[in-house]
């Protein structure tokens, strides 16, 4: 972490615009506080890209765009790195943040940052229109910085995913685990799925009913997981009909990650504010 921070600080000194890639379903939980510290120290403008916006609640995403739009030196956009039309907007937005960098003598220098598995490498590949960075549904695929030219007037640098040493809020850890930004060994799947079930029950009960066809009345987070296990036939063999909650947890988590439950956002500006007020 210390080495990565030092390297990022060195690169930022030679950067005009920081592109911070966030998960649109959990924008604040998926931002590394260190990135903000580094860019404010260097007084660098930031383009916050709410990636995977096609998986997030449209109304909630708009609330986040409004939230970030009020911050000085920050511009925000909701995109899907898999959609060329969305990616095409990125460099133009960066140019607006650094209008003095627009000729062959002063190329626009952009730096992509973010935590693991939010789509940095996918963005890099899409911008360059060729595969230069490994992509996968596992955290920490990118291992080292890479810099490329985007024509004579732009350069872009991709960085490894940066996690901070200690996640301050438990809910953030759960949201990150649910979205696969941190590995499965960090938090048990059953605990993460129970957390997810609680959020879905409170904000998106219709999505649960549509997907799994069970009644919501009287359920809580653990109850959602048990109901999924029953509907999907997750039974432990030779255990007298005992529910296989671990298998059910994987089903629920994968359905969320794949978008099979519909557009889901795990946090809103209001829930974020409430959580911070309670700590």
N, C-alpha and C positions, 0 to 999 in steps of 0.2 A: 504494500500500500504506500509506504514512504517513497519507494523508488518510482512508482507510478505517478504519485503526486508531483514529485520533483520534475519528472519528464514532462508532465502536462503543463506545469508552470513555465518551463523553458519554451515549450512550443507556443503557449499562449502569448508569450512576449513578442512572438513574430506573427501574431494572428490579428486580423481585423474584425472578424465576426465569429462568435461562438454559436454553433448550431447544437443545441441541447435536445436530444431525442428523448421523449417521454412516452409512457404508455397512456394513451388517451383514457383508458378505463380507471386509472389511478395516478393522475399527473403529479400530485405532490408526494405521494408515497414512493413514486419512482424517480424522484429527483435527488441527486447526491448533493448535500449541503456544501461539500467541498468545491463543487463546480461554481456555485454562486460566489463563494469566498475568493476563488482564484480570479474569476472574471471581474469582480468588483475591485479587487486589488489592482488589476491592470486597466480598469475602466473600459472594459470591452463590451460592446452591445451584444445582445443575445437574441437569437431566433429560437423560440421554443416550438418544437414540432411535436404535436400530439399525434403520434403514430398509432396505427391500428384503430383509427377513428371509425372504420367500418364495423368494428365490434362493439363500439361504445354507444351509450345512450345519446341521441342527437341533442336533446335539450340540455343535458348535463354538460356535454362538450361545449356548447355555446356559452354556458355559464362560466366554464373555465377560460374560454377565450376572452370573455369580458374581464375576468379576474386578472389575467396576465396582461391584458391590454392597458390596464391602469398602472402598471409598474414602469418606472422610468428606464429607458434604454432597452426595453423588451418589446419584441413583436412575437405574436403567437399565430400558429396556423394548424388546422386539423387536416391530417393527410393519411393516406395509406401508401406505404412505400412500394406496394405492389402495383400501384396505379400510375402509369407514366405521366398522365395529365397532372396529377398531384405533385409528383417529383419535379416536374418541369417548372413549377412555381418557386422552388426553393432558392435558386441562385438569384432570381429577380428580387425576392424578399430580402436576401442578404445584401444585395446592391443598395437597396433603400436604406439599410442601416449603416452603410459605409459609402456614401455617394462620392467621397474624395478619391476612392480607389476604382478607377474606371478607364485605365489606359494601359498601353504596353509597358510603360515605365513603372507604373504602380499597380501591379495586378492585385485583384481582390483575393485575400488569403482567408480561407474558411477552415474552421476546426470543428469536427464532429465529436461530441462528447455525450456521455450517458452511462447508465448502469448496464449490466449485462442483459442481453436478450430483449431489448426494446426495439431493435431493428436498425441499428447503426450500420452494420455491414450490408444489409439489404438496401439501405439508402445509398451507400457508397457505390455499390454495383449498379444501381439504377441511374445514378447521376453520370457515371462513366460509360453506361451502356455496354458493360462487359463485366465478367466475373473476376474481380480482383481480391475479394474478401470472402472467407469462408462463412457460410450461413447455416444455421441449424437451430432446432428447438431445444437447445441446451445453453445454459449460461456460460459466459466466458469463452466463446469460440475464438474471438480475435485476441492474439497474444502480443502484438507489437504495433507501434505506429506505422502508418503507411501514408505517403504523400504523393499526389498525382496532379497533373495539369488538366484543367478543364478548358483547354484552349489557351491562347496567348494572354488573356486578361484575368485568369482565375486559377488558383490552386486550392486543393482541398486535402485535409489530413484526417485520417480515421484513427481513432484511439481505442485501446482495449477498454472493456467495460470496467467502470470504477465503482466498487462498493465501499461504503464507509465501515470502519471497524466495528461499531456497535449501533444497531438500529434502536433508536430512542423509544419509539412507540411500538408496543406489541401488535397493534392493529396494522401498522405498516408492514411488519414482518409477515403477517398472515396474508395481506393483500399481495405482497411480492411473491410469496410462495404459491398462492392460488394462480397467479399469472405466469409462473415459471421463471421469474427473474432470479430466484435463488434456488439452489438444488434441493432435491427431495430429502437429502440427509439432514437439512437444517431444521425442518419441522415435520412431524408425522403427517402423512396424507389425511388420516382420519380427523385430526385436529383442524387442519386447513379446510377440509370439506365441511366440517361442522360450522366453522366460522362463515364460510361461503353460504351455507344453507340458511344461516341466521339472516344474512344480508338479503338474500333472495326472498326469503319469507316476508321480510319487512317492506321491501321496495318493489319486488317483481313477482308476487305470488302467482300472477296469471301465467308467467313463463314456466314456472314449475308445473302448474296444472296442465298446461298445454303439452309439455314435454313428457311428463311422467304419469299423468292421469290419476292423481290421487287428491284427496280432500285436504285442504289446508287447516281446517278448524282444529284447534287444540295442539298443533304442532309447535315445536321449537327447533333449534339448530340440530341437535342430535336426532330429533324425531324425523326431520327431513331426510337425514341420511338413512335411517331405518326404513322409511317409506320407499326411498329409491332402491334399497336392497330388496325389498319385497317385490316391487314392480319389475325389477330386472332379474329376479331369480337368483340373487346372490346368497347362496346357502353353502355353508361349510359341509363338506362330505363327511359322513360318519359322525356328525356332532349333534344328532337329534334335531335337525332343523334350525340350528343356530345361524343367525345372519352373518354373512361375510361383509362386515362393514368396511374393511380395507378395499375390497373389490368395488363396493358401491361408491366409496370415496373417489377412486380413480375414474369411475364413470362420470360422476358429477363434475369433477375437476376438468376432465377432458371435454365434456360438453360445453362448459364455460369457455375454455381456452379456444375451442374450435368455432365458437359462435353458434352452436346448435341450440342454445337457450334464447337466442336473439341478442339484441343490443343491450349490453349490461355495463353499467358504470359502478365501480365499487366505492367511490367517494365523490362527494360534491363539495363546492366551496363551503357550503353551510355545515356539512358533516365534519369537514376538516376543522372549521372554526370551533365547533362544539367540542371536538376531541381535544384540541389544544387548550381550550378553556378549562377542561376537566382535569388536565395534568398539572 
